Amino acid sequence: MKMKKSDLPQKICLVCQRPFSWRKKWERVWDDVKYCSTKCRSQRQNVNAK
């Protein structure tokens, strides 16, 4: 049975502050996911410096 996208867990990206939803590829590491994209992950040092 598939879940609706609106029913999936969400988090807020630490860089862009936008909500992002759970993805199948993050199934085993969801607790460790902090960034919505590769771009945000690569910009994380800029946010920490502010």
C-alpha positions in Angstrom: 0.0 0.0 0.0 1.4 3.4 -1.0 1.4 6.4 1.2 0.2 9.8 0.1 3.0 12.3 -0.3 1.3 14.6 2.2 1.5 11.7 4.8 5.2 11.2 4.6 7.5 12.6 7.4 9.1 15.9 6.8 12.1 17.8 8.0 13.4 21.4 7.6 16.7 21.8 5.7 19.4 23.3 7.9 20.6 25.5 5.0 17.7 26.7 3.0 15.1 26.3 5.8 12.6 24.7 3.4 10.6 21.5 4.3 11.5 18.3 2.5 9.9 14.9 2.6 11.1 11.4 3.3 12.5 9.5 0.3 12.8 5.8 -0.2 16.6 6.1 -0.7 16.8 7.7 2.8 14.8 4.9 4.4 17.8 3.5 6.5 19.4 6.9 7.3 16.4 9.2 7.8 17.5 10.1 11.3 20.8 11.4 9.9 19.4 13.4 6.9 19.8 17.1 7.5 19.9 18.7 4.1 17.3 18.6 1.3 19.8 18.3 -1.6 23.4 17.9 -2.5 23.6 21.7 -3.2 22.5 22.5 0.4 24.9 19.9 1.8 27.8 21.5 0.0 26.8 25.0 1.3 26.6 23.9 4.9 30.0 25.5 5.8 28.6 28.9 4.7 25.7 28.7 7.1 27.9 27.6 10.1 30.1 30.7 9.5 27.3 33.2 9.8 
